[in-house]
Amino acid sequence: MPYRRLPNTDSARIRAMKSALDKGDKIHPFKLAYNQDIYVKIKSFLPQFEKAVLSQKQALSLQATRNKAYLNLMSKAQMYLSHFVQVLNFAILREEQPKSIRQYFGLNINDKRVPSLNTEEEIIEKGRLIIEGERKRTQEGKNPLLNPSISLVKIHYEKFTEAYRYQKQLKENSYKAQLKVASLRMKADQLILDVWNQVEKYHENYNPAQKRMFATEYGLVYIFRKNEKKEKENMFQLSA
C-alpha cells in the first residue's frame, strides 16, 4: 500500500493548505470532506504563515547577497593590518626601530610573527590595538610607519567594522525570521494533519485507489514504494 507523506518543507505546507482552501472555496460546506472550523482556521492562518516564510527567504537572500562584498572588505582589512605589522618588523630588522616598539601595538617585543587575523573578532581587536598604538606613537612625536600608513589601514579597518555590524544585524534578522517560521510550523502541521485525517475518514468507504484519487484533490500526498511503482507500471502496460 502507498503511504501518506505529510509536508516536510514550508513550500509543501503552503501548497497543502492552499489545496484544502481551494476545495473549501469550491464545494458547499455540507459536501466538504473536512469541517468548516478547520477551513476558517486555515484561511486565517495561511497568510500569516506565508508572510513569515517570505520574510525568512528575503532575510536569508539579503544576507547571502551582501556576504561576498563583506568577505572582500574583511580580506582587505586583514591584508592592510598584516602589511602594517610586516613593515614594523622590517623596520626592527633594519634596526630603524627598537624591538620595544611592538609594545605600542599589544605585541610581544620578541615575537616576529604577524598576529593571527583569521577571525572577525581577531581583526577587530588586533586592528584596534594597532591603530591606537600608532596614534599614541605619533602623538609622542615619533615618526609614523609608512607603506601602508596607519590612515590607510584605518580606512579599510573602519569599512570592515561597519560592514561587520551590518552583517551581524542581517544574521540576527535571519535568525529571528527562522524562529518565527519555526514557531508557526507546528500549527501548520496540525492543521494539515486534521484536514488529511478528516478527508481520509470522509472517503473511507471507497476502494483504496478511489480514496487516494479523491484525497489528492485536497492536497494529500501518497508515496508508492519501489515494488508498488513496478506493479503500477506493469498494470499500465497490460492495459495499453
C-alpha positions in Angstrom: 0.0 0.0 0.0 1.3 3.5 -0.8 1.8 5.6 2.3 0.8 9.1 3.1 3.6 11.6 3.5 3.0 14.8 5.3 4.7 18.0 4.1 8.4 18.3 5.2 9.1 21.7 3.7 7.5 25.1 4.1 6.6 25.3 0.4 4.9 21.9 0.7 3.0 23.1 3.7 1.7 26.1 1.9 0.7 24.0 -1.1 -1.2 21.6 1.2 -3.1 24.4 2.9 -3.9 26.1 -0.4 -5.2 22.8 -1.8 -7.5 22.4 1.2 -8.7 26.0 0.9 -9.3 25.7 -2.8 -11.7 22.8 -2.2 -13.3 24.7 0.6 -13.9 27.7 -1.7 -15.5 25.5 -4.4 -17.5 23.0 -2.5 -20.6 23.5 -0.4 -19.8 23.2 3.3 -22.1 20.2 3.7 -20.2 18.4 1.0 -16.7 19.4 2.1 -14.6 16.4 3.3 -13.4 18.3 6.3 -15.2 20.6 8.7 -15.7 24.3 8.4 -13.9 25.1 11.7 -10.6 23.9 10.2 -11.4 25.8 6.9 -11.8 29.1 8.9 -8.6 28.4 10.9 -6.5 27.7 7.7 -8.0 30.8 6.0 -6.9 32.9 8.9 -3.5 31.2 9.5 -2.2 30.8 5.9 -1.5 34.5 5.1 0.4 34.7 8.4 2.5 31.6 7.6 3.2 32.8 4.0 4.3 36.2 5.2 6.7 34.6 7.8 8.2 32.2 5.2 8.6 35.1 2.7 10.3 37.3 5.3 12.7 34.4 6.1 13.6 33.9 2.5 14.1 37.7 2.0 16.3 37.9 5.1 18.5 35.0 4.0 18.7 36.3 0.5 19.8 39.7 1.6 22.4 38.2 3.9 23.8 36.0 1.1 23.8 38.9 -1.4 25.8 41.1 1.0 28.2 38.3 2.0 30.5 38.5 -1.0 31.2 42.2 -0.6 31.6 41.7 3.2 34.2 39.0 2.7 36.1 41.2 0.3 36.2 44.0 3.0 37.3 41.5 5.6 40.1 40.4 3.3 41.3 43.9 2.7 41.3 44.7 6.4 43.4 41.6 7.0 45.8 42.5 4.3 46.4 46.1 5.4 46.8 45.2 9.1 49.2 42.3 8.1 51.3 44.5 5.9 51.5 47.2 8.6 52.9 44.7 11.1 55.3 43.3 8.4 56.6 46.9 7.7 57.0 47.3 11.5 59.0 44.0 11.7 61.2 45.0 8.7 61.9 48.4 10.4 63.1 46.5 13.5 65.1 44.1 11.4 66.9 47.0 9.8 67.4 48.5 13.3 65.5 51.6 12.3 63.1 50.9 15.2 63.8 49.1 18.6 62.0 45.9 19.5 60.2 47.7 22.2 58.1 49.4 19.6 56.0 46.3 19.5 54.6 47.1 22.9 52.6 50.0 21.4 50.6 47.5 19.4 49.9 45.0 22.1 52.6 42.7 20.7 55.3 40.7 22.5 58.6 42.5 21.9 60.4 39.3 20.9 57.6 38.0 18.6 58.5 38.5 15.0 55.3 36.9 13.7 52.3 38.7 12.3 49.4 38.3 14.9 46.6 35.9 13.9 43.9 37.8 11.9 41.9 34.7 10.9 38.6 35.6 12.6 36.4 38.7 12.6 37.0 39.1 16.3 40.8 39.0 15.9 40.7 41.6 13.1 38.6 43.9 15.2 40.6 43.6 18.4 44.1 43.5 16.8 43.2 46.3 14.4 42.0 48.4 17.3 45.3 47.9 19.1 47.4 48.6 16.0 45.5 51.8 15.2 45.5 53.0 18.7 49.2 52.2 19.1 50.3 54.1 16.1 48.2 57.1 17.2 49.9 57.1 20.5 53.4 56.9 18.9 52.8 59.8 16.6 51.3 61.9 19.4 54.6 61.3 21.3 56.4 62.9 18.3 57.7 59.6 16.8 57.9 59.2 13.0 54.9 57.4 11.6 55.3 54.0 9.8 54.5 54.1 6.1 53.6 51.9 3.2 50.9 51.4 4.3 50.3 54.4 6.5 48.0 54.0 9.5 45.5 56.3 7.9 45.1 53.9 5.0 44.9 50.9 7.3 42.3 52.7 9.4 40.1 53.4 6.3 40.0 49.7 5.4 39.6 48.7 9.1 36.6 51.0 9.6 35.0 49.9 6.3 35.2 46.3 7.6 33.9 47.1 11.1 31.0 48.9 9.6 30.2 46.0 7.3 30.7 43.6 10.2 28.0 45.4 12.3 25.6 45.4 9.3 26.2 41.8 8.5 25.7 40.9 12.2 22.4 42.7 12.1 21.4 40.7 8.9 22.3 37.5 10.7 20.2 38.4 13.6 17.3 39.3 11.3 17.6 35.9 9.6 17.7 34.1 12.9 14.6 35.9 14.1 12.8 35.2 10.9 13.7 31.5 11.2 12.5 31.4 14.7 9.2 33.0 13.6 8.6 30.3 10.9 9.7 27.5 13.3 7.1 28.7 15.9 4.4 28.5 13.2 5.3 25.1 11.7 3.7 23.1 14.5 0.3 24.8 14.0 0.6 24.4 10.2 1.4 20.7 10.6 -1.5 20.2 13.0 -4.0 21.9 10.6 -2.8 19.9 7.7 -2.9 16.6 9.7 -6.5 17.4 10.8 -7.6 18.1 7.2 -5.9 14.9 5.9 -7.3 12.7 8.6 -10.8 14.0 8.1 -10.6 13.7 4.3 -9.5 10.1 4.5 -12.2 9.4 7.0 -14.8 11.0 4.7 -13.8 8.7 1.8 -13.2 5.6 3.8 -15.9 3.6 2.1 -14.3 3.9 -1.3 -11.8 1.4 -2.6 -8.1 2.4 -1.9 -7.5 3.7 -5.4 -10.6 5.9 -5.4 -10.0 7.0 -1.9 -6.5 8.2 -2.9 -7.8 9.9 -6.0 -10.4 11.9 -4.1 -8.0 12.7 -1.3 -5.2 14.0 -3.6 -7.7 16.7 -4.7 -7.5 18.0 -1.2 -3.7 18.1 -1.3 -2.9 14.7 0.2 0.3 13.2 -1.0 0.8 9.4 -1.3 4.2 7.7 -2.0 4.4 4.4 -3.8 7.2 2.1 -2.6 9.6 0.7 -5.3 7.7 -2.6 -5.7 4.4 -0.8 -5.9 5.7 1.5 -8.6 6.7 -1.5 -10.7 3.3 -3.1 -10.2 1.6 0.1 -11.2 3.8 0.4 -14.4 3.0 -3.2 -15.3 -0.7 -2.6 -14.9 -0.5 0.4 -17.3 1.5 -1.7 -19.8 -1.0 -4.5 -19.8 -4.0 -2.1 -20.2 -2.3 -0.3 -23.1 
